[in-house]
Amino acid sequence: MSTKHRNPWTTEVVADYVASHTAEPDALQQELIDETAAALGGRSRMQISSDEGAAISLLVRLIGASNAVEVGTFTGYSALCIARAIGPHGHLLCCDVSEEWTAIGRRYWERDGVADRIDLQIRPAIETLSALPLDEAIDIAFIDADKSSYLAYFEALLPRMRRNGLILVDNTLWGGTAAEPASADDDADTAAIKVFNDLIATDARVESYILPIADGLTLIRKR
Ligand SMILES: C[S@@+](CC[C@H](N)C(=O)[O-])C[C@H]1O[C@@H](n2cnc3c(N)ncnc32)[C@H](O)[C@@H]1O
């Protein structure tokens, strides 16, 4: 299995090499990839790639995270990666607005034995996040929903993260267009990503790095 989301800054050979050496999905993950593609066609591109899933699992384990939040769950692939990595005593809060798409994920979480550590909330993510206590208890968060709300999600999450907690943000290179100068022709998502990246880069409350894997994955550490 190779990475699905080729980016323009990595050659096909290198992408396949990385995928085959560090990121082969197991049988259950592959089934979820295949079912998402069969059921949702072109929309399946919203699913994170297997190499990104492997990197996220590694980061979750690296910081010893047990309390996780996901914003944008879709058919549950990234949630499956996070839920496995937080271990049996971990807790993952998932935010999405689609019963239909997340119902696919629920079946796979059940089969994998991780469903009891996942709390899926179906309503706008900003409502779910705003209702969380300000107790700085979240170890890791993954933002992968509507791009125009990225800043709002970041601001809602930051005061709820523990010190040295990690916020991961997907699609921050946006196919490479994030690196182009802001333009009046930018669509709303492109403009939102550019504003988000500019603000995070200068935000003294955090330390960050844009990992150029998949479509760009920003790592943000709370100081
Ligand atoms: C890119 S997909 C997430 C992919 C997922 N992380 C995976 O690995 O398959 C984006 C998801 O965000 C959800 N979404 C969009 N707007 C939202 C909102 N306002 N609140 C919560 N979820 C939202 C969509 O329903 C969709 O499932």
The ligand as a Gaussian input file, in Angstrom:
#p B3LYP/6-31G(d) Opt

LIG

0 1
 C      -10.941000      15.699000       6.463000
 S      -12.276000      14.886000       7.226000
 C      -11.523000      14.083000       8.597000
 C      -10.721000      12.875000       8.201000
 C      -10.357000      11.990000       9.361000
 N       -9.443000      12.641000      10.256000
 C       -9.800000      10.643000       8.881000
 O       -8.693000      10.267000       9.248000
 O      -10.470000       9.981000       8.112000
 C      -13.142000      16.256000       7.919000
 C      -14.310000      15.906000       8.823000
 O      -14.693000      17.105000       9.513000
 C      -16.070000      17.072000       9.729000
 N      -16.542000      18.435000       9.979000
 C      -16.724000      19.437000       9.077000
 N      -17.196000      20.538000       9.701000
 C      -17.276000      20.233000      11.010000
 C      -17.682000      20.953000      12.172000
 N      -18.092000      22.235000      12.095000
 N      -17.657000      20.326000      13.362000
 C      -17.238000      19.036000      13.462000
 N      -16.850000      18.303000      12.400000
 C      -16.859000      18.896000      11.198000
 C      -16.645000      16.427000       8.477000
 O      -17.920000      15.874000       8.734000
 C      -15.570000      15.394000       8.129000
 O      -15.927000      14.129000       8.634000

